[in-house]
């Protein structure tokens, strides 16, 4: 049972344009959502998060949107840069000591 | 900055061997986790620990055990390695309170032949 789904395994975007990564979830107990970024041969690093009581959180070029009724969240990167090329994982948290449930990941390629 | 160190980047073991994966964190975090990452499956939680000597099963604990004798160290044990345990193993730590981001190590690529 995949509680967190990232239906796009890969995405290619031109430098300077917007990247939109999507994530759907089924577990209504998630009260917090996080995005992680992973480069090859490195562990994932925390990028941005959002509480379920909010519908938007912004940090520089990164914005996460949450639509609770649709059980959908998205990560927007504007403008996209070549250094953003990585695998992005979304994750849901029920608040139990950071026991996260991750999606399958989306590989973003930002081209010149 | 939090540092999570996994003792090996690459390991090659034979089927049936007992395998130890070691993880150490330096930020006095209460929580520690072991995940495995496989193509198309994302990160799946194997075991986690809230405190010394405490452990909880994650989503895929079969074939694994863990040990946490000291707060900073969390070991993953494959009692008898099998080829389907070939994977990237990622250790992580976090503060005790909920919604604290996980800090990951760089991973151990284990190949079981």
HADDOCK unambig.tbl for C-alpha pairs under 7 A between the chains (distance, minus, plus):
assign (segid A and resid 32 and name CA) (segid B and resid 99 and name CA) 6.52 0.50 0.50
assign (segid A and resid 41 and name CA) (segid B and resid 106 and name CA) 6.58 0.50 0.50
assign (segid A and resid 42 and name CA) (segid B and resid 106 and name CA) 4.43 0.50 0.50
assign (segid A and resid 42 and name CA) (segid B and resid 107 and name CA) 6.74 0.50 0.50
assign (segid A and resid 43 and name CA) (segid B and resid 90 and name CA) 6.96 0.50 0.50
assign (segid A and resid 43 and name CA) (segid B and resid 104 and name CA) 5.31 0.50 0.50
assign (segid A and resid 43 and name CA) (segid B and resid 105 and name CA) 5.29 0.50 0.50
assign (segid A and resid 43 and name CA) (segid B and resid 106 and name CA) 4.13 0.50 0.50
assign (segid A and resid 43 and name CA) (segid B and resid 107 and name CA) 5.94 0.50 0.50
assign (segid A and resid 44 and name CA) (segid B and resid 104 and name CA) 6.06 0.50 0.50
assign (segid A and resid 45 and name CA) (segid B and resid 103 and name CA) 6.79 0.50 0.50
assign (segid A and resid 45 and name CA) (segid B and resid 104 and name CA) 6.85 0.50 0.50
assign (segid A and resid 46 and name CA) (segid B and resid 101 and name CA) 6.54 0.50 0.50
assign (segid A and resid 93 and name CA) (segid B and resid 99 and name CA) 6.68 0.50 0.50
assign (segid A and resid 95 and name CA) (segid B and resid 98 and name CA) 4.50 0.50 0.50
assign (segid A and resid 95 and name CA) (segid B and resid 99 and name CA) 5.63 0.50 0.50
assign (segid A and resid 96 and name CA) (segid B and resid 98 and name CA) 5.43 0.50 0.50
assign (segid A and resid 97 and name CA) (segid B and resid 96 and name CA) 5.69 0.50 0.50
assign (segid A and resid 97 and name CA) (segid B and resid 97 and name CA) 5.45 0.50 0.50
assign (segid A and resid 97 and name CA) (segid B and resid 98 and name CA) 4.20 0.50 0.50
assign (segid A and resid 97 and name CA) (segid B and resid 99 and name CA) 6.90 0.50 0.50
assign (segid A and resid 98 and name CA) (segid B and resid 98 and name CA) 5.04 0.50 0.50
assign (segid A and resid 98 and name CA) (segid B and resid 99 and name CA) 5.29 0.50 0.50
assign (segid A and resid 98 and name CA) (segid B and resid 100 and name CA) 5.81 0.50 0.50
assign (segid A and resid 98 and name CA) (segid B and resid 101 and name CA) 6.94 0.50 0.50
assign (segid A and resid 102 and name CA) (segid B and resid 42 and name CA) 6.49 0.50 0.50
assign (segid A and resid 102 and name CA) (segid B and resid 43 and name CA) 5.75 0.50 0.50
assign (segid A and resid 103 and name CA) (segid B and resid 42 and name CA) 5.69 0.50 0.50
assign (segid A and resid 104 and name CA) (segid B and resid 40 and name CA) 5.73 0.50 0.50
assign (segid A and resid 104 and name CA) (segid B and resid 41 and name CA) 5.07 0.50 0.50
assign (segid A and resid 104 and name CA) (segid B and resid 42 and name CA) 3.67 0.50 0.50
assign (segid A and resid 104 and name CA) (segid B and resid 43 and name CA) 6.95 0.50 0.50
assign (segid A and resid 105 and name CA) (segid B and resid 42 and name CA) 5.88 0.50 0.50
